[in-house]
Structure formats: structure tokens, C-alpha cells
Amino acid sequence: MVSIDGTLFIQIINFLFLIWALNIVLYKPIRRILLQRNDKVTGLEEGIDRFEQDALEKDQALASGIREARKKGINEKAAFEDEAREQELKLIEKINEKTRADLAQIREKIALETEDARQSLLKEVDRFAEDISLRILGRAV
């Protein structure tokens, strides 16, 4: 049977001393290391969250910048196209004016040449009539 004597108190004191010594030597350093690790992990998680938020904001800013650049590019392209159309219309109008002027000169030249040809033919009508009658009749009229 188990008898309770003075060794029980010594064992209880020995047990309490062992717990106190283990707490100072083993448990407190391990708990401190675990707390430091927990703080470090929490800090890293916060850093990751902060970097993800920064990356998201930068991505949104980049997308917004790209949209703005595209709008600006489209507007500039439209302005260039409008300017090109205006220049094209001016160029076509100049070409049309030059063509009209050239056409008027050509018509005037043709009219003069036609009149010259008519005048020269009118001068020679009598001679042509005489030649024709000579050939038809075989004698001079």
C-alpha cells in the first residue's frame, strides 16, 4: 500500500520546482519565439495585403491611363482625318478650277480654229464649186 509520509511533500516541491525551472528555461523562450513568429507572420500578411492593394491601384491607374490614351488617340485620329478631308476637298476644288479653266481655253481655241477653218473654206467655196461643176459637166461654167 502507499503510505503518505514526508517524501510526498518533497516530491510535490520537486514537481513545482521542475515546473518553475521548465517554465523559465523552456516554455517562456518557446512562447516568446512563437509570439515573435506570430507577429512576423502577421506583419508579412499585412505587407502582402498592402502590396496587393497597391498593385490593384496601380493596375487600375494603368488601365485608366490606357483608356485615356486610346480616347486621346481616337480624337487625334478623327481630327487628322477631318483635316485631311478638308485638304482633299481644297485640292479637288483647285483641280476642278484648273480643269474648268483649261477646258474653257480649249473650247475657245477650238472655236477660233473652227472659225478660221470656216473662213478659209468660205474663201475657197467658189473654187470648189467651179471644180465640182467642171468635173460634173466636163466644162467651165
C-alpha positions in Angstrom: 0.0 0.0 0.0 1.0 3.6 -0.4 1.9 5.4 2.6 1.9 9.2 2.8 5.0 10.5 4.5 7.5 13.3 4.2 8.7 12.2 0.7 5.4 13.2 -0.7 6.0 16.8 0.2 9.5 16.5 -1.2 8.1 15.2 -4.5 5.5 18.0 -4.6 8.2 20.6 -4.0 10.4 18.8 -6.6 7.5 18.8 -9.1 6.8 22.5 -8.5 10.5 23.3 -8.8 10.7 21.3 -12.1 7.6 23.2 -13.5 9.1 26.5 -12.5 12.5 25.6 -14.0 11.0 24.3 -17.2 8.8 27.4 -17.4 11.9 29.7 -17.2 14.2 27.6 -19.3 11.9 26.0 -21.9 8.3 27.3 -22.0 8.9 31.1 -21.8 11.5 31.1 -24.6 9.3 28.9 -26.8 6.3 31.1 -26.1 8.4 34.3 -26.9 9.6 32.7 -30.1 6.0 31.7 -31.1 4.8 35.3 -30.3 7.6 36.7 -32.4 6.8 34.3 -35.2 3.1 35.2 -35.0 4.0 38.9 -35.1 6.3 38.4 -38.0 3.6 36.3 -39.9 1.0 39.0 -39.1 3.4 41.7 -40.4 4.1 39.8 -43.6 0.4 39.2 -44.2 -0.3 42.9 -43.7 2.6 43.7 -46.1 1.2 41.2 -48.6 -2.3 42.8 -48.3 -0.8 46.3 -48.7 1.2 45.3 -51.7 -1.8 43.6 -53.3 -3.8 46.8 -52.7 -1.0 48.9 -54.2 -0.8 46.5 -57.2 -4.6 46.7 -57.7 -4.5 50.5 -57.6 -1.6 50.7 -60.0 -3.3 48.2 -62.3 -6.5 50.4 -62.2 -4.4 53.5 -62.8 -2.7 51.8 -65.8 -6.0 50.7 -67.2 -7.4 54.2 -66.8 -4.3 55.7 -68.5 -4.6 53.2 -71.4 -8.3 54.2 -71.8 -7.5 57.9 -71.7 -4.6 57.4 -74.2 -6.9 55.4 -76.5 -9.6 58.2 -76.3 -7.0 60.8 -77.0 -5.6 58.8 -79.9 -9.1 58.3 -81.4 -9.8 62.0 -81.0 -6.5 63.0 -82.7 -7.1 60.5 -85.4 -10.5 62.0 -86.1 -9.0 65.5 -86.1 -6.3 64.3 -88.6 -8.9 62.7 -90.8 -11.1 65.8 -90.8 -8.1 68.0 -91.6 -7.1 65.5 -94.4 -10.7 65.6 -95.8 -10.6 69.4 -95.8 -7.3 69.5 -97.6 -8.6 66.9 -100.0 -11.6 69.0 -100.8 -9.5 72.1 -101.3 -7.1 70.2 -103.6 -10.1 68.7 -105.6 -11.6 72.2 -105.9 -8.3 73.6 -107.1 -8.0 70.8 -109.7 -11.6 71.4 -110.8 -11.0 75.1 -111.2 -7.8 74.4 -113.2 -9.7 71.8 -115.3 -12.5 74.3 -115.9 -10.1 77.0 -116.9 -8.2 74.6 -119.2 -11.5 73.4 -120.7 -12.6 77.0 -121.3 -9.2 77.7 -123.1 -9.5 74.5 -125.2 -13.1 75.4 -126.2 -12.0 78.9 -127.1 -9.1 77.6 -129.1 -11.4 75.1 -130.9 -13.9 77.9 -131.6 -11.1 80.0 -133.1 -9.8 77.2 -135.1 -13.3 76.3 -136.3 -13.9 79.9 -137.3 -10.5 80.1 -139.1 -11.3 76.8 -140.9 -14.8 78.2 -141.8 -13.3 81.5 -143.1 -10.7 79.6 -145.2 -13.4 77.3 -146.6 -15.7 80.2 -147.4 -12.9 81.8 -149.4 -12.4 78.6 -151.3 -16.1 77.7 -151.8 -16.2 79.4 -155.2 -13.2 77.5 -156.4 -14.6 74.2 -155.0 -17.9 74.9 -156.8 -16.1 75.6 -160.0 -14.0 72.4 -159.7 -17.1 70.3 -159.0 -19.1 71.8 -161.8 -16.1 71.3 -164.1 -15.9 67.6 -163.2 -19.6 67.0 -163.4 -20.3 68.9 -166.5 -16.9 68.5 -168.1 -16.7 72.2 -169.0 -16.2 75.5 -167.3 -19.2 77.4 -166.1 
